[in-house]
């Protein structure tokens, strides 16, 4: 299944994304710290694949306001992983059909894959099969990839903090 999107222009400054690890569950959460109004119409789109990987997108009025990598897809490590140059900035609006608009949580089956650099500070999440995409800056340290048909194709998580070591949690 695909997820249709639209890029809406920013009305104010570029928001920041704050990444946080949960030590016990290994969930990585990225939330916007500014740039969106207070949530008025929250929602969630859950992207899951056949292998059990699971990424949750937090929405506010159909606009992406954060994400969580709940169950990690199999991943490759690459020393050459370089994020693309984004040509524009904006809000990522998720286009929902009428039946989905009033649902609090929407579950979609997609193919998920992941690539990380050596210290895991750069993570590329791919939604669906690799294809030609345009990168859009959604927040400081977060890019989205959208294909030429407006379908969500992935995310680039940048400046991700290291996973907390066990010694810090004793």
HELIX and SHEET records of a PDB file:
HELIX    1   1 UNK A   98  UNK A  101  1                                   4    
HELIX    2   2 UNK A  166  UNK A  169  5                                   4    
SHEET    1   A 2 UNK A   5  UNK A   8  0                                        
SHEET    2   A 2 UNK A  91  UNK A  94 -1                                        
SHEET    1   B 6 UNK A  17  UNK A  22  0                                        
SHEET    2   B 6 UNK A  27  UNK A  32 -1                                        
SHEET    3   B 6 UNK A  63  UNK A  71 -1                                        
SHEET    4   B 6 UNK A  54  UNK A  60 -1                                        
SHEET    5   B 6 UNK A  42  UNK A  48 -1                                        
SHEET    6   B 6 UNK A 105  UNK A 109  1                                        
SHEET    1   C 7 UNK A  75  UNK A  77  0                                        
SHEET    2   C 7 UNK A 112  UNK A 116  1                                        
SHEET    3   C 7 UNK A 123  UNK A 127 -1                                        
SHEET    4   C 7 UNK A 152  UNK A 157 -1                                        
SHEET    5   C 7 UNK A 142  UNK A 147 -1                                        
SHEET    6   C 7 UNK A 133  UNK A 139 -1                                        
SHEET    7   C 7 UNK A  88  UNK A  89  1                                        
END                                                                             
